[in-house]
Amino acid sequence: MKIAILSETDAGEPRVAGTPETVKKFKALGAEVAVQAGAGQKSGFLDSDYAANGAAIAPDAAAAAGDADIILRVRRPSEAEAALCKRGALVIAIMDPYGHEAEIAGLANTGISAFAMELMPRITRAQVMDVLSSQANLAGYRAVVDAASEFNRALPMMMTAAGTIPATRVFVMGAGVAGLQAIATARRLGAVVTATDVRPAAKEQVESLGAKFVAVEDDEFKQAETAGGYAKEMSKDYQAKQAALVADHIKKQDIVITTALIPGRPAPKLITHEMVASMRPGSVIVDLAVERGGNVEGASADRIAEVNGVKIVGNSNVTRLPASASSLYSRNLYAFVETLIDKTTKDLAVNWDDDIVKATALTRDGAVIHPNFQPKNAA
């Protein structure tokens, strides 16, 4: 059995799907490992590091993937890139399938079996494979670091002989993994933190980190969480009430961090132009949902916009910590791949009836098999 770790072709993607650490673990499972030359360079992992742990260094993607049984990537390959793989090979990556049904159909045409790591079910045995959590954790941390670097004042309260500097007020919108890490990081830096979320369970989590919870807590709020632990899309009436509460709260904040995402949908707009205009000049907003359209009106991907002196930061925060992000992501991949290998024969042995496999498998034998991503022209 052979596993290939490929370079990312997106110039803005510095992460890599395998590290020297996971190469060593794959070797212990009995696999041959090929790493495309330079694959880990942007994350600080040298070809020599991979080779020292038993990997063969391949000159290009075709040489690495051509006879591989499993191909590991960060982002979804193009159809042309997938065609470099042999039919039946497993290609595992963050596939971004929502809204890209045609691209997924294209992958099916190449005969590969494509797996989307971000569709990993939220069950106990799959926690170690949860890429959304591992990457969002880092994004929440980096959001606070970025906000602090753009804000023109210190975050903690400082008492000096010349007088007292008040603590910075930070408001985190969305208390999922990224939001909770942002809260914890801002608190460690000495800020006064408030947070909001539409999921009732988030209130206790927010308060356990020392932040104050802000939300319209009506009957709809009490039912606002799916069985999988995700936020439901709220009614227009609730959104209006919550927006009014948030609008009043935002006026008093120095830093706002937005993290709200709903799987399969564009990011909900949480902060309007009017809300941005109500903030004091020098305030900072960090939009972690910018790659999905953003939570903030006026936010742009990979740039800092400025409106009336308020900075709106639209960085892709995970890719700004490539070494840490790659390390965690590659461990997620290893944990998943380990379940696909027979420990006795050391051969690939996919159990297609496994709940984890059924939740993540997009294509197989030339067809799209996941019910949520059938081609739009399918009957």
Residue pairs with C-beta under 8 A, 6 or more apart in sequence:
1 30
1 31
1 32
1 69
1 70
1 341
1 346
1 347
1 348
2 31
2 32
2 33
2 34
2 67
2 68
2 69
2 70
3 18
3 26
3 31
3 32
3 33
3 34
3 68
3 69
3 70
3 71
3 72
3 337
4 33
4 34
4 35
4 36
4 58
4 64
4 65
4 68
4 70
4 71
4 72
5 16
5 17
5 18
5 23
5 33
5 34
5 35
5 36
5 39
5 50
5 55
5 64
5 72
6 17
6 36
6 39
6 61
6 64
6 65
6 71
6 72
6 73
6 77
7 16
7 36
7 37
7 38
7 39
7 61
8 14
8 15
8 16
8 39
8 73
8 74
8 75
9 77
9 78
9 81
10 75
12 302
12 316
12 319
13 74
13 75
13 319
14 42
14 43
14 319
14 322
15 42
15 43
15 74
15 318
15 319
15 322
15 325
15 326
15 329
16 39
16 40
16 42
16 43
16 45
16 74
16 322
16 326
16 330
17 39
17 72
17 73
17 74
17 92
17 93
17 326
17 329
17 330
17 333
18 26
18 33
18 35
18 39
18 40
18 50
18 72
18 330
18 333
19 40
19 43
19 45
19 326
19 327
19 330
20 40
20 45
20 49
20 50
20 52
20 53
20 55
21 53
21 327
21 330
21 331
22 330
22 331
22 333
22 334
23 33
23 35
23 50
23 53
23 54
23 55
24 53
24 54
25 334
26 33
26 334
26 337
27 33
27 53
27 54
27 55
29 338
29 341
29 343
29 346
30 341
30 346
31 70
31 341
31 346
32 56
33 50
33 54
33 55
33 56
34 55
34 56
34 57
34 58
34 63
34 64
34 65
34 68
35 47
35 50
35 55
35 56
35 57
35 58
35 64
36 57
36 58
36 59
36 60
36 61
36 63
36 64
37 47
37 57
37 58
37 59
37 60
38 47
39 45
39 50
40 46
40 47
40 49
40 50
40 326
41 47
42 322
43 322
43 323
43 325
43 326
44 322
44 323
45 323
45 326
47 57
50 57
51 57
58 64
61 81
61 84
62 84
65 71
65 84
65 85
65 89
66 84
66 85
66 86
67 86
68 85
68 86
68 89
69 89
69 90
69 348
70 89
70 90
70 91
70 92
70 337
70 340
70 348
71 77
71 85
71 89
71 90
71 91
71 92
71 112
72 92
72 93
72 330
72 333
72 337
73 91
73 92
73 93
74 93
74 94
74 326
74 329
75 93
75 94
75 96
76 93
76 94
76 95
76 96
76 97
76 100
76 103
76 107
76 114
77 91
77 93
77 107
78 103
78 106
79 103
79 106
79 107
79 109
79 110
82 91
82 106
82 107
82 110
82 112
82 114
83 110
85 91
85 110
85 112
87 110
87 111
87 112
88 111
88 112
88 113
88 365
89 112
89 113
90 112
90 113
90 115
90 340
90 348
90 350
91 107
91 112
91 113
91 114
91 115
92 114
92 115
92 117
92 333
92 336
92 337
93 114
93 115
93 116
93 117
94 116
94 117
94 118
94 131
95 104
95 114
95 115
95 116
95 117
95 118
95 119
95 362
96 116
96 118
97 103
97 104
97 116
97 119
97 362
97 370
97 372
97 373
98 263
98 264
98 265
98 373
101 368
101 373
101 374
101 375
101 376
102 375
102 376
104 114
104 362
104 363
104 368
104 373
104 375
105 368
105 375
107 114
107 362
107 363
108 114
108 362
108 363
108 364
108 366
108 367
108 368
109 366
111 365
111 366
112 363
113 350
113 361
113 363
113 364
113 365
114 361
114 362
114 363
115 336
115 357
115 360
115 361
115 362
116 360
116 362
116 370
117 129
117 131
117 332
117 333
117 336
117 360
118 131
118 132
119 359
119 360
119 370
120 126
120 129
120 130
120 131
120 132
120 336
120 356
120 359
120 360
121 228
121 355
121 356
121 359
122 130
122 228
122 229
123 355
123 356
125 356
126 356
127 133
128 331
128 332
128 335
129 332
129 333
129 335
129 336
129 356
130 332
131 329
131 332
132 177
133 177
134 325
134 328
134 329
134 331
134 332
135 318
135 325
135 328
135 329
136 176
136 177
136 178
136 181
136 259
136 318
137 177
137 178
137 181
137 328
138 181
138 317
138 318
138 321
138 324
138 325
138 328
139 178
139 181
139 259
139 288
139 317
139 318
140 177
140 178
140 179
140 180
140 181
140 182
140 183
140 185
140 257
140 259
140 288
141 181
141 182
141 185
141 321
142 315
142 317
142 318
142 320
142 321
143 178
143 182
143 257
143 259
143 286
143 288
143 317
144 170
144 182
144 185
144 186
144 189
144 257
144 286
145 185
146 286
146 313
146 315
146 317
146 320
147 170
147 255
147 257
147 284
147 286
147 313
148 155
148 189
148 255
150 284
150 304
150 311
150 313
151 168
151 254
151 255
151 282
151 283
151 284
152 282
153 165
153 168
153 254
153 282
154 165
154 168
154 190
155 167
155 168
155 170
155 186
155 189
155 190
155 191
156 167
156 168
156 189
156 190
156 191
157 164
157 165
157 166
157 167
157 190
158 164
158 165
159 165
167 190
167 191
167 192
168 190
168 191
168 192
168 254
168 255
169 191
169 192
169 193
169 194
169 252
169 253
169 254
169 255
170 182
170 186
170 191
170 192
170 193
170 194
170 253
170 254
170 255
170 256
170 257
171 193
171 194
171 195
171 196
171 214
171 249
171 250
171 253
171 255
171 256
171 257
172 179
172 182
172 183
172 186
172 193
172 194
172 195
172 196
172 211
172 256
172 257
172 259
173 179
173 195
173 196
173 197
173 246
173 256
173 257
173 258
173 259
173 260
173 270
173 271
173 295
174 196
174 197
174 231
174 258
174 259
174 260
174 261
174 288
174 295
175 183
175 195
175 196
175 197
175 199
175 202
175 205
175 206
175 259
176 197
176 202
176 231
176 259
176 261
178 259
178 288
179 195
179 197
179 202
179 257
179 259
180 205
180 206
180 209
182 257
182 259
183 193
183 195
183 206
183 209
183 210
183 211
184 209
186 193
186 255
186 257
187 193
187 209
187 210
187 211
191 255
193 209
193 210
193 211
193 212
194 211
194 212
194 213
194 214
194 249
194 253
195 202
195 206
195 211
195 212
195 213
195 214
196 213
196 214
196 215
196 242
196 246
197 203
197 206
197 213
197 215
197 231
198 215
198 221
198 224
198 225
198 231
198 232
198 234
198 238
198 242
199 224
199 225
199 229
199 231
200 217
200 221
200 222
200 224
200 225
201 225
201 229
202 213
203 213
203 215
203 217
206 212
206 213
207 213
214 245
214 246
214 249
215 221
215 242
215 245
216 238
216 241
216 242
216 245
218 238
218 241
220 234
220 235
220 237
220 238
221 238
223 232
224 231
224 232
224 234
225 231
225 232
226 232
230 262
230 263
231 260
231 262
233 262
233 265
233 268
234 242
243 270
243 272
246 270
246 271
246 275
247 272
247 274
247 275
247 278
250 256
250 271
250 275
250 278
250 279
251 278
251 279
253 279
253 283
254 280
254 282
254 283
254 284
255 283
255 284
255 285
255 286
256 271
256 279
256 283
256 284
256 285
256 286
257 285
257 286
257 288
258 270
258 271
258 285
258 286
258 287
258 288
258 289
258 295
258 296
259 288
259 289
259 295
260 267
260 268
260 270
260 289
260 295
261 267
261 289
261 292
262 268
264 372
266 292
266 293
267 289
267 290
267 292
267 293
267 294
267 295
268 295
269 294
269 295
269 296
269 297
270 295
270 296
271 285
271 295
271 296
271 297
272 297
273 297
273 298
273 307
276 285
276 296
276 297
276 298
276 307
276 308
276 310
276 312
277 307
277 308
277 310
279 285
279 310
280 309
280 310
281 308
281 309
281 310
282 309
282 310
283 309
283 310
283 311
284 310
284 311
284 313
285 296
285 299
285 310
285 311
285 312
285 313
286 313
286 315
286 317
287 294
287 295
287 296
287 299
287 312
287 313
287 314
288 295
288 317
289 295
290 296
290 299
290 300
290 301
290 302
290 314
290 315
290 316
291 301
291 316
294 300
294 301
294 314
296 312
298 305
298 307
298 312
299 305
299 312
299 314
300 312
300 314
301 314
301 316
302 314
302 315
302 316
303 314
304 311
304 312
304 313
304 314
304 315
305 311
305 312
305 314
306 312
318 325
319 325
336 356
336 360
339 354
339 356
340 348
340 349
340 350
340 357
341 347
341 348
341 349
342 348
342 349
350 357
351 357
352 358
352 361
352 364
361 369
361 370
362 368
362 369
362 370
362 373
363 369
363 370
368 374
368 375
